[in-house]
């Protein structure tokens, strides 16, 4: 071994990669989708608001109150009947709240709920209090998840019907 090369019991390269990828993968949730565009719901300046947001995959009901730059939001998310009938388990589900500017671009992303391994019949609840960044004019929701099939039915090995997994999502689009 040359005197200029230093190793720690032969771990220089693996240690470097572990540190490099460990540090670069520590991205905060706040910056997920920053600058991406979404369709939005209006964010009322003050008072109590309630509503629902529904897609093919999921229905979200929520209530929120904004006071100055603080937002208190509570609600629940339920998967559609499709998942109850066609999947045995939900491996992952992340439901997001996007804080948007007046051009419907994401300023900040917040997890409303994050679940692993649960039944598609379960309702997920959330309660968050967060500081609203300057320039926020509206909110929007999004999600991504993975459903697992039960192995029965037709031989659709790549989808949930045949025991595989199905990825589902509704997320902001990249800026053009």
CORCORUR-V548653 format. One record per backbone hydrogen bond with DSSP energy under -0.5 kcal/mol. NH is the residue of the N-H (numbers start at 1). CO is the residue of the C=O. Records with the same first field share a line. If there is no record, write none. Layout:
NH: CO, CO
This chain:
5: 2
6: 4
9: 7
11: 8
15: 11
16: 12
17: 13
18: 14
19: 15
20: 16
21: 17
22: 18
23: 19
24: 20
25: 21
26: 23
27: 25
31: 28
32: 29
34: 31
35: 106
36: 33
37: 173
38: 104
41: 139
43: 137
44: 42
47: 66
49: 64
51: 62
53: 60
55: 58
59: 78
60: 53
61: 76
62: 51
63: 74
64: 49
65: 72
66: 47
67: 65, 70
70: 67
71: 130
72: 65
73: 71, 128
74: 63
75: 126
76: 61
77: 124
78: 59
80: 57
83: 80
84: 80
85: 81
86: 82
87: 83
88: 148
89: 148
90: 118
91: 89, 146
92: 146
93: 115
94: 144
95: 113
96: 142
97: 110
98: 140
99: 108
100: 98, 138
101: 105
104: 101
106: 36
107: 99
108: 99
109: 30
110: 97
112: 95
113: 95
115: 93
117: 91
118: 90
122: 119
124: 77
126: 75
128: 73
130: 71
132: 69
136: 133
137: 100
138: 100
139: 41
140: 98
142: 96
143: 170
144: 94
145: 168
146: 92
147: 166
148: 89
149: 164
151: 160
156: 154
157: 155
159: 156
162: 156, 159
163: 160
164: 159
166: 147
168: 145
170: 143
173: 37
